[in-house]
Amino acid sequence: MRYIICYDIPDDKTRDNIVNYLERFAWRVQYSVFSCRLDAERAAIVWKDLLAIADPDKGNSVLMVPLCKACEKNLLLSAKPLEEEKGFLVV
């Protein structure tokens, strides 16, 4: 399943740690938005890791949204992604 992961983290070090983690398996759509394909087991691990890195108790936020096949098929992106990947309709 495809996931969209985005974050709002003001602290540079924490944000850099999130980016370094995500860049290992996800492609960057925008500065704070990533996309990746994960099975359910891996998605649970990624979510746990993101929470551990971001530490939401410090006011950081992370959002991880699963996209069903129909949603993915109808996904529109109005900006040029920072990285290219097939499967998105760029308008």
N, C-alpha and C positions, 0 to 999 in steps of 0.2 A: 504494500500500500504506500502511496505517496504521502509524505507529511510536509507541511509548511511549518517552519520553526522561526520565530522572531523573538526579539528581546529588547528590553529597555534597561540598560545598565550604565549609569553615569561614571562609575569607577573604571579608569583605564585598564588597570591590571586585571580586574575581574572580567571585563569585556574582552580583553585580549585572550584570556584563558578560554572563554566561551568560543571565540572565533577559531582559535587553534584547534580546539576539540572538534568543532563542526566541520572545519575544512578537511578533516581526515576522511570524511565519507559523504559530505553533502556539497551541493553546489550553491554558490552565493548568487542570489537573485538581486538583492539590493544590500546596502551596507549592514543592515540589521535583520535581514530576511534570508533564510536558507531553505532549500528544498532537498528532499532525499527520499529514497525508497527503502522501507524497512519492513521486516516481518514483525508480527506482534511481540515476539520475545525480545527482539533487538530494540524495538520501540520502547518497551518498558525499561530496558537497561539505559537507553539514551536519556529518557525522561529522568530517571534517578540520577544519572551523572550530571545532567544540566542543573537540576535542583541543588546538587552538592556543590557545583562550581559557582552558581549564581548566588546562593544563599539569600532566598527571598525575604528572610527576616531582616535583612539590611535594606529593604526597599527596592530590591531588584526584581524585575519581572521577566518571565519567559513564557511564551505561548507556543504550544505544539499542537497543530491541527491536522487530524487525519482527513484525507480526501478520498471519497469513494470513487469508483471508476467513472460514474456519471458526472460527478463534480469535477474530476480531473479533466474529463473530455471537454467540459464547458468552461474551463478556467480561462480567463482573459488577463493579459498582462499589458498595462498601458505604457510601460517603460522598457527600455532595452536592458536586459539582465546584464549584470557584471560578468557573468559566465554564460555560455550557450549550452542548452540542452534541448533535445527534441521533446515534444509533448506539450509545449505551451504555444498558444496563439498570441503573437505579439501584434497589437493594433496601434 
